[in-house]
Amino acid sequence: MICKSYDTEHAEIYGQLLLKLQNFSSDFIQQCRSVEEIDCVLNQREGASLSECDSIFPRVRLALDANMKPLLSHMNVQISLRARWLGAWAEGHGNLGRDMGRFIRHTFFYPILALLHSFSAGILVKSFEVPYARYLSYTTSYLIFIFLLAVLRYLKRSATGETIQLAIEAYVFIYVMGQILSEFLEFSRRGIAKYFGLWWRFFDFILLYVFVVSFICWSAAKMSPVPKGLHRKHWIAFDPSILFEIFFGTACLMAFWRVFYFVQLHRTLGSTVISIGRCVGQVFSYFGIMAIVIASFGLGISTLLQPYEDAVVLQDDGVSKTMTSSFANIILSIRSLFWGFFGYLNYSEYITVVGNAGPKFEPTNHYITHVASELLVAIYYIVTVITLLNLMISLLVKKADEVLENEDVEWKFTRAHIYFEFFEDSAAVPPPFNLVFFVTSYMRKICSGKYSFIWPDLLITKQLIQDSKEFVSITDYHKVLINIFRRYHTTKFYHYRTIQNIDSDTKSKKEGRALMAFLNERKSVFNRTQIPSTRSAVP
């Protein structure tokens, strides 16, 4: 991956090498014959950072960072991840009564259970140690969060309604603070490059930033010396209340969009969301090209029509006509061309108005300027609508086809990322309860004396640090690797032997009938060249 990014001239060759490596890792993990062997391979800490060594399956975390999609989508890895995802809930999973009880407990009663788990620093309510239970509680808390955002817009401005509104706004911003804490802990563990490797991390960063700005505007509006009941028609254009409504409305819009994050775990809908997410990069590339095209045409057309700004002509019928300001400067030209792409550019917008001149004060016509501006607008439509728009459609279709061809691999790869987010201890309880859990759990770890503070990994167990400094023999792991390699070598050996036998049979069928005098000789030669079965077997 690093060589591919730096040596772009030979990126295709590096891509082929990467594909071979990914296929090898998938074939290698396929030789594991038991869950114990799979867990032994995936639990190795070599190559992982300190913050990831103490987590579940450090090897899988490394594979996620390296985009080893064939390995992560393999059935053996998915079975182990699914077992860790269900945790203690794997026992009795499928029993309708038990599953419903667990679901109700971590949806309808999750606030009480989350409070108990938070204030006890994880001692009480052990079900929050199950990643799937964390996911249920987090999903429920987020649905309540967006529901309160919707309720907040429809509260009446009465005395009671204002009190309820303040309470809901306080809860919303406390929830946002809890989400910021959760994202900060993830950022400190992963680093900036790995943190922004997923689309929802970019989305969360922008969402939380907009919420923080809206909170600042809300605080400024509350402390403003403007009378409380003053009508908004007396407000200035940049009043904090107006800015709060703009930013908070944008944040509410983005908060509802974040529901797609939870949909990704669904097999059918998740694949659709993932394919759309993969196409976002192509859309941004198209927007960049469109921006350059619109800016170039806006500059050219404004150069032609700006000198005629505010020109007025008295027509023969006595009606005066004024030059439109759609292309008065480059900013207005870009805006007119942007909306013109959607069909809102009228023909009259770029008709040249010069004025009246001469002894008879007759209207003056600059036909060359009018033809040139009309020609530029026509070329603009040809470039954007006929060329770029169809190019964009073809690129999106191509990208979507690539994703749909590997739909199962892409979905399992994304699901593994979501699984690991809920494997972390920082995701034990959802916001805003994680604010309390963060304080109590860290106080418990510090008081236990078993942890050390290391930036940016935060609290790390001392035993883990000591193990990283000493060489520890991993005999079981080496034995497993030897057995897996022997199986892999045997599989490949017999695979190529089978191909050779098939090719030889095909060639022999194509050959004509051999003479009887040479049959015995050919048979003896074949027997001499054949490898004995006792030597081909791998011990």
SULLINVEN-V256199 format. One line per field, one symbol per residue. ss: DSSP state (H for helix, E for strand, C for the rest). burial: I if it has 16 or more other C-alpha atoms within 10 Angstrom, else O. A space follows every 50 residues. Layout:
# SULLINVEN-V256199
ss->???
burial->???
This chain:
# SULLINVEN-V256199
ss->CHHHHHCHHHHHHHHHHHHHHHHHHHHHHHCCCCHHHHHHHHCCCCCCCH HHHCCCCHHHHHHHHCCCHHHHCCHHHHHHHHHHHHHHHHCCCCCHHHHH HHHHHCCCCHHHHHHHHHHCCCCCCHHHHCHHHHHHHHHHHHHHHHHHHH HHCCCCCCHHHHHHHHHHHHHHHHHHHHHHHHHHHHHHHHCHHHHCCCHH HHHHHHHHHHHHHHHHHHHHHHCCCCCCCCCHHHCCCCCHHHHHHHHHHH HHHHHHHCHHHHHCCCHHHHHHHHHHHHHHHHHHHHHHHHHHHHHHHHHH HHHHHHHHCCCEEECCCCCEEECCCCCCCHHHHHHHHHHHHCCCCCHHHH CCCCEEECCCCEEECCHHHHHHHHHHHHHHHHHHHHHHHHHHHHHHHHHH HHHHHCHHHHHHHHHHHHHHHHHCHHHCCCCCCHHHHHHHHHHHHHHHCC EEEECCCEEEEHHHHHHHHCCCCCHHHHHHHHHHHHHHHHHHHHHHHHHH HHHHHHHHHHCCCCCHHHHHHHHHHHHHHCCCHHHHCCC
burial->OOOOOOOOOOOOOIOOOOOOOIOOIIIIIIIIOOOOIIIOIIIIIOOOOI IIIIOIIIIIIIIIOOOIIIIIIIOIIIOIIOOIIIIIIOOOOOOOOOOO OOIOIIIOOIIOIIIIIIIIIIOOOOIIIIIIIIIIIIIIIIOOIIOIIO OIOOOOOOOOOOOOIOOIIOOIIIIIIIIIIIIOIIIOIIOOOOIOOOOI IOIIOOIIIIIIIIIOIIOIIOOOOOOOOOOOOOOOOOIIIIIIOOIIIO IIOIIIOIOOOOIIIOOOOIIIIIIOOIIOOOOOOIOOOIOOIIIOIIIO IIIIIIOIIOIIIIOOOOOOOIIIIIIIIIOOIIOIIIOOOOOOIOOOOI IIIIIIOOOOOOIOOOOOOIOOIIOIIOOIIOOIOOOIOOOIOOIIOOII OOIIOOIOIIIIIIIIIIIIOIIIIIIIIIIIIIIIIIOIIOOIIOOOOO IIOOOOIOIIIOOOOOOOOOOOOOOOOOOIIOIIIIIIOOOOOOOOOOOO OOOOOOOOOOOOOOOOOOOOOOOOOOOOOOOOOOOOOOO
